[in-house]
Amino acid sequence: MDSPGQDINLNSPNKGQLPDFMIDVPVDPGVAAQTPAVEGLTEVEEEELRTELAKVEEEIITLRQVLAAKERHCGELKRRLGLSALGELKQNLSKSWHDVQVSNAYVKTSEKLGEWNEKVTQSDLYRKTQETLSQAGQKTSAALSTMGSAISRKLGDMRNSATFKSFEDRVGTIKSKVVGGRENGSDSICSPGSADPPLPDHSPF
């Protein structure tokens, strides 16, 4: 829809004149011209930089594609060689441990620990402690051996005592009666010294 004040009649004497509300609008003559992206650069320099930027971005894309292809090829080679992620991790850890062992800090620490160990083992306190522990072990072994001998001797004395023999005789007598009763076909177990006759048969007439 035409804005108010705008005359579109071609035969009008006001043809080609701007409406009143646009007369006071300032017009910047440099708006149409393209300003450089960075102040101080000419249009030629800016164009050269833009061309170089496009070239570098294209190279980056190409390198990414090449890297992805190389990674796929590397994974295929590892798969064909049977190299798993766990095996690779073990290999890396082994290499890292080897690097640690050959490092100066590790070698110096090992030497220092060796010196400390030698000093400790050669000290009077270490020797006395070792001798004390050795004597304590020998005394403990001797005490256990003596206790075992005393228990064996005590058991032997008990076996030879009159009380044990009397008990053994009683057990033997009961055993012989039980075995003898079963051999005679009787399942009843009679108490020792029992001579009671069997009860009469009260069967009905």
Helices and strands as residue ranges (DSSP letters): G 20-22, H 43-81, H 85-101, H 104-122, H 124-159, H 162-183
